[in-house]
């Protein structure tokens, strides 16, 4: 696989980047870049998840399928954690429902391990176990998404797993837009447990606005680093907030000038072949490319990718209880 050129240290070196990697045509100029149609694909991790705070797994799957259908979103990709199939009696039927609705499945490991905590051989064996399960399904695409987007904390482990995936014919199911939708869903569960009435419109408004801000944040980084907006890949999870609010998110993206593309189309963007030489991969491909180009890491993480920030945001909107005085006293 081609590596991120070490000479590309700034967005201002656009002409050099084109000379180094002519097939990528990374640079765009003025009006063409500004007028470019922005495109995005939807992907969902950890399918099929169990019952959540609002919906059973079966209801969640049907709602997600219905939202995608109503929004004319084709070719979403559901990254499957196959251990979930051992816990969910209806899990197989739910995955089949996604495929029958025109979407695809891909490998998200069997047991969802952290790579930095797992030996290379054990990690790849876990990937193989998931592949064996997925081989019994139709509609499986040859992509692997690292759990937690964790590609390891050493170059040796990172590169050994990359080589192992390539030997297996599995491509990196990269993302370009990371977020903490999983923690927002945890906050929703907390609100339900506390007995609060759930204002669905308010929760969806908060969820959608936070995700849109993150999408715009990573698109801005892409334009500054690459000189263009790539075909973006949004990371979501197959959770209750997606089932509740996906229609609002789809509408907001369309209102913002975004067009939806199948995930496998987005994975055909040139950045899929440009592998950044960095260990900073947890925010996705755009942030990794910017990091490899020398941009300070602190500028590559959206403010909403922080549990404390999200908690304060939902509390300020009246969707979560404020901490009590005794709770606050125990915090640093």
Secondary structure, DSSP 8 states (H G I E B T S, - for coil): --B--TT--SGGGHHHHHHHTGGG-----HHHHHH--EEEEEEEEEES----SS--HHHHHHHHHHHHHHTT----EEEE-THHHHH-TTHHHHHHHHHHTT-EEEE--SS---STTS-HHHHHHHHHHHHHHHTTSSSEEEEE--GGG---SSHHHHHHHHHHHHHTT-EE---SB---HHHHHHHHHHHHHTT----HHHHHHHHHHHHHHHHHHHHHHHHHHHSS---EEEEEESSHHHHHHHHHHHHHHHHTTEEE--HHHHTTSGGGT-B-S-S--TT-HHHHHHHHTT--GGGGS-TTS-HHHHHHHHHHTTSS----HHHHHT--
